Amino acid sequence: MIKRIIYNLVIFIISIFIISTITFFLFELVPGNIYDTDLIKSANIIANIKEKYGLDEHISTRYFLMLKSTFSFDFGNSFIYDGLSVNEIIAKYFPISAILGLTSLISSFIVGVFIGYISSNSKSIKNIFFIIIILLISLPTFIIAVFLQYYFCVKFNLFPILWSANWINFILPIIALSIYPTTFIARLLSESIAGIKSSDYVFAAKARGLNEIRIWFSYILKNAITPVISYMGPLTASLLTGSFIVETIFNIPGLGRYFIYSINNRDYPVVMGLTLFYAVILISTNFIANVFVSVNNYKGKRIENR
């Protein structure tokens, strides 16, 4: 287990290095200068930006300055938001995105597991459910978000269309973000349960006279949910980063909306900082999911060998 943690830590560092390098050179390939924006008009500000980020230096010097700021997690101040550092932007706006993403994650998991369990025990429900899945998967998240906003906010006036920092503002965005992962989790669990029910160790448990509840929780659900847990790692990062367009549609002042705004306005420090911040989330959630699955697989093999 210790070797696995060290291995994942090394992968973490290498991944951050690769992502920061790719982001840096992508910005270098963009025509013009990073301070070419209508929001920066002062010659003094441009001179300070050049000095801060070594824009008059050779590209190799700028690259090593970028690496230094990356691993110290100090990206300086935003070009657009006067006097506001990248770390302050993350601290101020990420909690809103985190609430939206994590609530969508929890609701997707609970509803998906419930539907997956129901469909695994009824063939007719399973067939109906898979027809619904095909219909829902064919619709992009932003189409669903626009549909929900138009009908429930504009036409029926059931939800406020403007952001008011109230819990009711999160309901429609959570539904929009949760539909696809909910259907995916349900399908994944349903197929996994069907496979495990016919496994030898489940038949052996029934032959030993174990009660159905213990067989269900200790043998079926515990092993069937492993693929779902594997999916939860990338899903967590997907919901946190995939909320960009949903936040924009519902006018939610989360980190995703400001990320898009910083890209459009060539705010280099914010783009670099947020890219690496989301990369850390993605790698960390995958690492946690992998460790959990490894532990669960180890325990599962012990159960099979009993």
C-alpha angles and dihedrals in degrees: 000000000000091000089052092051091050090047092052091046090055090048088049093055093044091048093051089049093051095045094048090048093050092047091050096051093043088059090047090055093053109101117249130017128304091242093054096113134115089236092068110060104144117100089209091056091049091049091050091049091051091050095044095051099029093241091162090053128091116279091250090057091049090048094055091045087054092050090050092053091044098056092040088047091227111130097165126227131331118259091218105037103060114232094355117124124215091245090053090051090052092047093048102044107023096074089065092051090044092054091049095045099042093045089051089048094051094045091047091051096047097044093039093052091047094050091043091054093048094047092047090060098044124050094196093052089046092054092048091046093053090052089054090048092056091051095048097043090054090062118078117230094247091055090053090047093051090046092051093046094049097047102034100033105030109023102033096022092217096136132034114259094206124068113257103165090250127135090241089067090067098056100081095039090051091051091049092050096041102052099080098041091045092056092044094050091047093051092044093051094044092054092043093051091049091054096045094047089065095046122119096241092056091052089047091052090051091048090055088057099248114164120255096247093056092045091050097050101031100038112017110030095035092057098033092057093058094089089048091054089049088055093048093071098061090032091060092054091041093055093046094048098030091061090078096096093036091053089051094049094048093038093239112167094225130137093264094064092051090047090058090045092052092051092051090049097043093242094169100185093050094046093048093044096047093044091056092041091057090043089057090051092049095048093043095051091048090049093051091047092049092050091049092049092048092053092045092049090050091052090044092056090051089054092050091051095053 
